[in-house]
Amino acid sequence: MTNVIGTTTNPSERLVEIRREIETIARRCNRAAEEITLIAIGKTYSAEILKMALAAGATDLGENRVQEAEEKIAVLGRDAARWHLVGHLQANKARRAVRLFDFIHSLDSTSLALRLDRLCADEGREELPVLIQVDLAEEETKSGIEEANLGTLVATVRKCSSLRLVGLMTLPPFFENVELVRPYFRRLRQLRDDLQREGAFGEARGELSMGMSQDFGVAIEEGATMVRIGTAIFGERKPHGS
Ligand SMILES: *Cc1c(COP(=O)(O)O)cnc(C)c1O
């Protein structure tokens, strides 16, 4: 199934619509909607527009660039929402990421894990929840760790004193036909289940961060616990810089 992109023009109304749609899909596959966190991805949209989502009850906001998030957090406040970093994190922005974000979904290397852990100590941050981004498509252009190296990264994260591994994230390749994305979601869930069995998430439930505007329905059917939705809430993005 393809998701219906909101028919109204107001982000607050669309957020409500999407939430209702998540409930419908969850019910259809015998899941509780409460176990699915809707993360509103506000990249390229102004703090003023994000404010409308907050007014409509958004609890979780996601950004893919540290600099952009920093500017919006300066306006909206660090405590206005739970802030999620969903884009690739460069080493030189890691300190700011430790200060700014509640969750980092894009952990993709052992060097980044060790750096984040050191910075947590430095910044007096006791605990930083992280998700490992897995590159299931093995595309050169996509970030994320290859499946073959996942075990090593998990072991590293578990040795870090401040990082808390809470789940896995993936960004599958784009397909017109959303059914083609399903195998990627299914694979991420298998990997999560295997790690869960090994106790890799400790007390955490083993989040599955997968599903975007186009394919969140399929993602929920396959077990997503965090969906990252931008355009279906805020509208089509203009290219950066325009
Ligand atoms: C932009 C982005 C999203 C949201 O994509 P939409 O198609 O606008 O819903 C989700 N995840 C990541 C990592 C993104 O960069």
The ligand as a Gaussian input file, in Angstrom:
#p B3LYP/6-31G(d) Opt

LIG

0 1
 C       14.421000      13.299000       5.232000
 C       14.503000      12.056000       5.992000
 C       13.353000      11.397000       6.406000
 C       11.941000      11.873000       6.075000
 O       11.705000      11.667000       4.727000
 P       10.244000      12.001000       4.089000
 O       10.249000      11.233000       2.829000
 O       10.227000      13.465000       3.881000
 O        9.239000      11.555000       5.040000
 C       13.508000      10.240000       7.156000
 N       14.723000       9.760000       7.469000
 C       15.859000      10.367000       7.085000
 C       17.167000       9.778000       7.473000
 C       15.791000      11.537000       6.332000
 O       16.923000      12.130000       5.953000

